[in-house]
Amino acid sequence: MRHTFFIVGPTATGKSELAADLAGEIGAEIVNADAFQIYRGLDLLTAKPDPSTLAKAPHHRIGTAPLHEEMNAEKYRCAAMRAIDEINSRGKLAMVVGGSGLYIRALTHGLAPLPETDPRLREELNAMSLDELRSRLVQLDPEAARTIDTKNRRRVVRALEICLLTGKPASEVVAGVGDPGQPGSTIPATGVFVYRDREELYQRINQRVEAMFEHGVIEEVRATGATGPTASQMIGLREIRELLDGKMSLLQCIAEIQQATRRYAKRQLTWFRRQTNFLPLNLSLLSHNEAGILLRMHAERCRGSEVRTRDD
């Protein structure tokens, strides 16, 4: 039995600060579950926790992968499982914190085997326009068309590829439960889903994007070298590079990143409400201290039940 407590939710809710405070209080360690904070560099663009937050408790899987490395849910699952086992070996509770729904589900449900890329089919799909790909995905898998970023050509192509090669909706295949015959391959989904009222969340997102620019995100992106196919999907990277190339104004760049981030938060909310059974907690109704008290109660209950299970 792995001793793990999840704090999940959309971007800009304040998960990192709450989790670090809680982990520091109860002697837990944090395992990052954000798809882009895994990468080394671009700290402002990926909204990594600041040094004072990181100092409150040990953090794992933050800034560990080079920008050129391709990351996926299975790579993340293996690395996160190792980190969790190491934390548990020290007698401590592991707290998984983040908003990447597929990475969270990879830990709690395992991963269904996905088909390998078919070169001929990939060539056919790459010859289609993005609008054609979207229309095809809506026909074959309306759920995937609602939940993935349909502006991301790579993700649309992969979803269609899975549909066509398996004969099943990609959303169903990707959400499939891992092999129950593998002992310890999944983690009990114990934790909370934190969120905020939409108006407040969107305001926090807008303010955070503005703060990124005030603190030098343009210079951060300018100094960045080549990025791999996964890291290249970071929200804001394309927009800032177009700003640096003179293809858009500063105000347009900020507005587009704010809009893209709000859309991402909306997809995260949809995912966690549909795909998980974590206890929902509306932070708009609570002060930081009140939220911390409730999180501590749930985390201590989780740790207590696991200790009882181990003793039995």
C-alpha positions in Angstrom: 0.0 0.0 0.0 1.5 3.3 -1.1 0.8 6.2 1.4 -0.3 9.0 -0.9 -2.5 12.1 -0.6 -3.6 14.0 -3.8 -4.3 17.7 -4.1 -5.5 18.3 -7.6 -7.2 21.1 -9.5 -6.9 23.7 -12.3 -4.1 26.1 -12.7 -3.9 29.3 -10.5 -6.1 27.9 -7.7 -3.2 28.2 -5.2 -2.5 24.4 -4.9 1.2 24.8 -4.6 1.2 27.2 -1.6 -1.5 25.2 0.3 0.3 21.9 -0.3 3.7 23.3 0.7 2.3 24.7 3.9 0.5 21.4 4.7 3.6 19.3 3.9 5.8 21.4 6.1 3.4 21.1 9.0 2.9 17.3 8.8 6.3 16.3 7.6 5.1 15.1 4.1 7.0 15.4 0.8 5.5 16.7 -2.5 5.5 15.0 -5.9 4.8 17.3 -8.7 2.0 16.4 -11.2 2.2 19.3 -13.6 3.2 18.3 -17.1 5.4 21.4 -17.7 6.9 22.1 -14.3 8.7 18.8 -14.8 11.0 20.6 -17.2 14.2 22.4 -16.2 14.1 26.1 -17.0 11.2 28.4 -18.0 10.3 28.8 -14.3 8.2 31.9 -14.9 6.3 30.5 -17.9 5.4 27.3 -16.2 4.5 29.1 -12.9 6.8 26.9 -10.8 6.5 27.5 -7.0 8.9 30.2 -5.9 12.0 29.5 -3.7 10.2 30.3 -0.5 7.4 27.9 -1.3 9.8 25.1 -2.3 11.8 25.6 0.9 8.8 24.7 3.1 9.0 21.0 2.2 10.9 18.6 -0.1 9.6 18.7 -3.7 10.1 16.0 -6.3 9.7 16.0 -10.1 10.1 19.7 -10.5 12.7 21.0 -12.9 14.2 17.5 -13.5 13.8 17.0 -17.2 15.7 18.8 -20.0 13.5 20.8 -22.4 14.4 18.6 -25.3 13.1 15.4 -23.7 9.8 14.1 -24.8 7.5 13.3 -21.8 4.4 11.2 -21.6 2.1 9.7 -19.0 3.9 6.4 -18.7 7.3 8.1 -18.3 5.8 10.3 -15.6 4.0 7.4 -13.9 7.3 5.4 -13.5 9.2 8.4 -12.2 6.5 9.5 -9.8 6.1 5.9 -8.5 9.8 5.8 -7.7 9.6 9.1 -5.9 6.6 8.0 -3.9 8.3 4.7 -2.9 11.4 6.6 -1.8 9.3 9.0 0.3 7.3 6.1 1.9 10.6 4.3 2.6 11.5 7.2 4.9 8.2 6.7 6.7 6.7 9.9 5.2 3.4 10.7 3.4 3.8 11.5 -0.3 1.5 14.3 -1.5 0.9 14.4 -5.3 0.1 18.0 -6.3 -0.8 19.2 -9.8 -3.4 19.7 -12.5 -2.3 17.3 -15.3 -5.4 15.1 -15.3 -3.8 12.3 -17.4 -0.8 12.1 -15.2 -3.0 11.9 -12.1 -5.1 9.2 -13.6 -1.9 7.3 -14.6 -1.1 7.0 -10.9 -4.6 6.2 -9.7 -5.8 3.9 -12.5 -2.7 2.8 -14.4 -2.6 3.2 -18.2 -4.2 1.1 -20.9 -1.7 0.0 -23.6 -1.8 2.4 -26.5 -1.2 1.4 -30.1 2.2 2.3 -31.7 2.3 5.0 -34.3 1.4 3.7 -37.8 3.6 5.5 -40.3 1.1 5.2 -43.2 -1.9 6.4 -41.2 0.2 9.2 -39.6 1.2 10.3 -43.1 -2.5 10.4 -44.2 -3.5 12.4 -41.1 -0.6 14.8 -41.4 -1.9 15.6 -45.0 -5.2 16.8 -43.6 -5.9 20.3 -42.4 -6.6 21.0 -38.7 -10.2 21.7 -39.4 -10.6 18.4 -41.2 -8.9 16.6 -38.3 -11.2 18.3 -35.8 -14.3 17.4 -37.8 -13.2 13.8 -38.0 -12.5 13.6 -34.3 -15.9 15.0 -33.4 -17.4 12.2 -35.5 -15.3 9.4 -33.9 -14.9 10.7 -30.4 -17.0 13.6 -29.3 -15.7 13.3 -25.7 -12.1 13.7 -26.8 -13.0 16.6 -29.0 -14.5 18.3 -25.9 -11.7 17.7 -23.5 -8.4 17.9 -25.5 -6.9 21.1 -26.9 -8.2 20.9 -30.5 -5.8 23.7 -31.4 -2.9 21.4 -30.7 -2.5 19.5 -34.0 -0.3 16.8 -32.5 -2.9 15.8 -29.9 -5.7 15.8 -32.4 -3.7 13.6 -34.7 -2.8 11.2 -31.9 -6.4 11.0 -30.7 -7.6 10.1 -34.2 -4.8 7.6 -34.6 -5.9 5.8 -31.4 -9.5 5.8 -32.6 -8.7 4.4 -36.0 -6.2 1.8 -34.8 -8.2 0.4 -31.9 -11.7 0.9 -33.3 -12.7 2.6 -29.9 -12.9 6.2 -28.8 -9.5 7.5 -27.8 -11.1 9.0 -24.6 -12.2 5.5 -23.6 -8.9 3.9 -24.4 -6.7 6.5 -22.7 -9.0 6.4 -19.6 -8.7 2.6 -19.5 -7.8 1.0 -16.2 -4.3 -0.5 -15.9 -3.6 -4.2 -15.6 -5.1 -5.3 -12.3 -2.7 -8.2 -12.3 0.2 -5.9 -11.6 0.5 -5.6 -7.8 1.1 -2.0 -6.7 0.7 -0.6 -10.2 -1.9 1.9 -9.0 -2.5 4.2 -6.0 -5.7 4.6 -4.0 -7.3 7.9 -5.2 -7.4 9.6 -1.8 -7.4 13.4 -1.7 -9.1 16.6 -2.6 -10.0 18.5 -5.8 -9.6 22.2 -5.1 -11.2 24.9 -7.3 -12.5 28.4 -7.2 -15.5 30.3 -8.6 -15.0 30.9 -12.3 -14.8 34.7 -12.0 -12.2 34.6 -9.3 -10.2 31.9 -11.0 -10.1 33.8 -14.3 -9.1 37.0 -12.5 -6.2 35.1 -10.8 -5.1 33.7 -14.2 -5.1 37.2 -15.8 -3.1 38.6 -12.9 -0.6 35.8 -12.9 0.0 36.2 -16.6 0.6 40.0 -16.2 3.0 39.2 -13.3 5.0 36.8 -15.5 5.7 39.6 -17.9 6.5 42.1 -15.1 9.1 39.6 -13.8 10.8 39.0 -17.1 9.2 36.0 -18.9 10.1 37.6 -22.3 13.8 37.4 -21.4 13.4 33.9 -20.0 12.0 32.7 -23.3 14.5 34.6 -25.4 17.3 32.8 -23.5 15.8 29.4 -24.1 17.3 27.1 -26.7 15.5 24.3 -28.7 12.6 22.6 -27.0 11.3 19.1 -27.7 7.7 18.3 -29.0 6.2 18.1 -25.5 7.8 21.2 -24.0 6.9 23.1 -27.1 3.3 22.8 -26.1 3.7 25.0 -23.0 1.0 27.7 -23.0 2.7 31.0 -23.8 5.8 29.7 -25.5 4.5 30.1 -29.0 3.0 33.4 -28.3 6.1 34.9 -26.8 8.3 33.6 -29.6 5.9 35.3 -32.1 6.2 38.5 -30.0 10.0 38.3 -30.2 9.7 37.8 -34.0 7.6 40.9 -34.3 4.5 39.0 -35.3 2.3 40.3 -32.5 2.2 43.2 -30.1 2.8 42.9 -26.4 -0.8 43.5 -25.4 -2.0 41.0 -28.0 0.6 38.4 -26.6 -0.6 38.9 -23.0 -4.3 38.7 -24.0 -3.7 35.5 -26.0 -1.9 33.8 -23.2 -4.5 34.8 -20.7 -7.2 33.4 -23.0 -5.4 30.1 -23.6 -4.8 29.7 -19.9 -8.4 30.3 -19.1 -9.4 27.7 -21.7 -6.9 25.2 -20.2 -8.4 25.8 -16.7 -11.9 25.1 -18.0 -10.7 21.8 -19.5 -9.0 20.9 -16.2 -12.2 21.5 -14.3 -14.2 19.4 -16.7 -11.6 16.6 -16.5 -11.4 16.4 -12.7 -15.2 16.6 -12.2 -15.8 13.8 -14.7 -12.8 11.5 -14.1 -12.1 11.5 -10.4 -13.8 11.0 -7.1 -11.6 13.3 -5.1 -13.4 15.4 -2.4 -14.3 18.8 -3.9 -13.2 21.9 -2.0 -14.2 25.4 -3.2 -11.4 27.7 -2.1 -13.5 30.8 -2.9 -15.5 30.1 0.2 -12.5 29.7 2.5 -9.6 31.7 3.8 -6.1 30.3 3.3 -6.0 29.2 6.9 -9.4 27.6 6.8 -8.5 25.7 3.7 -5.2 24.6 5.3 -7.1 23.2 8.3 -9.5 21.2 6.2 -6.7 19.8 4.0 -4.8 18.8 7.1 -7.8 17.0 8.5 -8.2 15.0 5.3 -4.5 14.3 5.0 -4.2 13.1 8.6 -7.3 11.0 8.1 -5.7 9.5 5.1 -2.4 8.8 6.9 -4.2 7.4 9.9 -6.3 5.0 7.8 -3.2 3.8 6.0 -1.3 3.2 9.3 -4.3 1.2 10.6 -4.3 -0.9 7.4 -0.6 -1.6 7.7 -1.0 -2.6 11.4 -3.8 -4.9 10.5 
